[in-house]
Amino acid sequence: MYNKTIITIIRGALGMTDCKRLMEERRSVNFFDAAQPLTPELLRQIVELASLAPSAFNLQPWRLIAVRSPEGRERLWRLAQQQPKVLEAPVTLIVVGDRGAWQGDNPAWGELAAMLGGAEAVKPYLAMAEALYGATTERRIKFAESNAALLAMSVVYAARCFGVEGHFMSGIDFAGIKQAFALDEDEEVVMLLALGYAEGGKVLYPRRKRQSYDELVEEV
Ligand SMILES: Cc1cc2nc3c(=O)[nH]c(=O)nc-3n(C[C@H](O)[C@H](O)[C@H](O)COP(=O)(O)O)c2cc1C
């Protein structure tokens, strides 16, 4: 699979101004406008764009629970250290990672079989995925969390394309949310992501210092 990749399109750089703005203007917005809803259609567009996020073997070991109802948001707020943004944002996503999604019943394997011309061709990849992502608890957790985190980040950037802001949360009761929102045994709460419009007139604290290239990168 790896050595047969065919690159059909050579693409140029995107408009640097928009790309830089996408990154530089993203902030964890603390003040959501509780009066401005996020329509189901817009949430759908955001998520469909974000679903282009990469994942190991394209297994997409994730799902999102969109908590939108007042009752659901209240329940989640209690399990998120009562962070006000869970009540103020029109939607908070529970980002769920699936530790068992490397297994043969994932529909992505069937889709790959159709692409490669049969189930036999998929068997070596399935065995590889089992060894890489299913062999130990640590590998299963890494598989679920690393992939789902890439989806979560993609949702935030996709949202920003539509003028919608996001705020990640891991100051939460992971086990409590898993139980309250009836996740499966193999599923785990990776983080929460509040989505909505920033409330006008509120000022965020200045962006905190980031590591420089030299602090961040070891060149070997
Ligand atoms: C995985 C993750 C979990 C976070 N959890 C919380 C949280 O529970 N509550 C909160 O107020 N901010 C939370 N944050 C926001 C961070 O504090 C914030 O991203 C960081 O200070 C940098 O600020 P910026 O996003 O505005 O650039 C979280 C961010 C990430 C990526």
Ligand as a Chemical Component Dictionary entry (heavy atoms), coordinates in Angstrom:
data_LIG
# 
_chem_comp.id                   LIG 
_chem_comp.type                 NON-POLYMER 
_chem_comp.pdbx_formal_charge   0 
_chem_comp.three_letter_code    LIG 
# 
loop_
_chem_comp_atom.comp_id 
_chem_comp_atom.atom_id 
_chem_comp_atom.alt_atom_id 
_chem_comp_atom.type_symbol 
_chem_comp_atom.charge 
_chem_comp_atom.model_Cartn_x 
_chem_comp_atom.model_Cartn_y 
_chem_comp_atom.model_Cartn_z 
_chem_comp_atom.pdbx_ordinal 
LIG C1  C1  C 0 -6.205  19.158 25.505 1  
LIG C2  C2  C 0 -6.519  20.522 26.058 2  
LIG C3  C3  C 0 -7.232  20.631 27.225 3  
LIG C4  C4  C 0 -7.585  21.880 27.744 4  
LIG N1  N1  N 0 -8.385  21.931 28.847 5  
LIG C5  C5  C 0 -8.839  23.150 29.268 6  
LIG C6  C6  C 0 -9.813  23.229 30.318 7  
LIG O1  O1  O 0 -10.279 22.225 30.858 8  
LIG N2  N2  N 0 -10.225 24.471 30.696 9  
LIG C7  C7  C 0 -9.756  25.617 30.112 10 
LIG O2  O2  O 0 -10.193 26.714 30.493 11 
LIG N3  N3  N 0 -8.856  25.558 29.097 12 
LIG C8  C8  C 0 -8.403  24.366 28.649 13 
LIG N4  N4  N 0 -7.534  24.293 27.586 14 
LIG C9  C9  C 0 -7.112  25.545 26.912 15 
LIG C10 C10 C 0 -5.642  25.884 27.154 16 
LIG O3  O3  O 0 -5.471  26.427 28.417 17 
LIG C11 C11 C 0 -5.178  26.854 26.046 18 
LIG O4  O4  O 0 -5.228  26.185 24.794 19 
LIG C12 C12 C 0 -3.761  27.367 26.249 20 
LIG O5  O5  O 0 -3.659  28.136 27.418 21 
LIG C13 C13 C 0 -3.289  28.232 25.082 22 
LIG O6  O6  O 0 -4.194  29.300 24.836 23 
LIG P1  P1  P 0 -4.822  29.523 23.389 24 
LIG O7  O7  O 0 -5.547  28.254 23.022 25 
LIG O8  O8  O 0 -5.762  30.683 23.530 26 
LIG O9  O9  O 0 -3.696  29.810 22.427 27 
LIG C14 C14 C 0 -7.156  23.064 27.080 28 
LIG C15 C15 C 0 -6.414  22.934 25.895 29 
LIG C16 C16 C 0 -6.102  21.699 25.384 30 
LIG C17 C17 C 0 -5.348  21.599 24.085 31 
# 
loop_
_chem_comp_bond.comp_id 
_chem_comp_bond.atom_id_1 
_chem_comp_bond.atom_id_2 
_chem_comp_bond.value_order 
_chem_comp_bond.pdbx_ordinal 
LIG C1  C2  SING 1  
LIG C2  C3  SING 2  
LIG C2  C16 DOUB 3  
LIG C3  C4  DOUB 4  
LIG C4  N1  SING 5  
LIG C4  C14 SING 6  
LIG N1  C5  DOUB 7  
LIG C5  C6  SING 8  
LIG C5  C8  SING 9  
LIG C6  O1  DOUB 10 
LIG C6  N2  SING 11 
LIG N2  C7  SING 12 
LIG C7  O2  DOUB 13 
LIG C7  N3  SING 14 
LIG N3  C8  DOUB 15 
LIG C8  N4  SING 16 
LIG N4  C9  SING 17 
LIG N4  C14 SING 18 
LIG C9  C10 SING 19 
LIG C10 O3  SING 20 
LIG C10 C11 SING 21 
LIG C11 O4  SING 22 
LIG C11 C12 SING 23 
LIG C12 O5  SING 24 
LIG C12 C13 SING 25 
LIG C13 O6  SING 26 
LIG O6  P1  SING 27 
LIG P1  O7  DOUB 28 
LIG P1  O8  SING 29 
LIG P1  O9  SING 30 
LIG C14 C15 DOUB 31 
LIG C15 C16 SING 32 
LIG C16 C17 SING 33 
# 
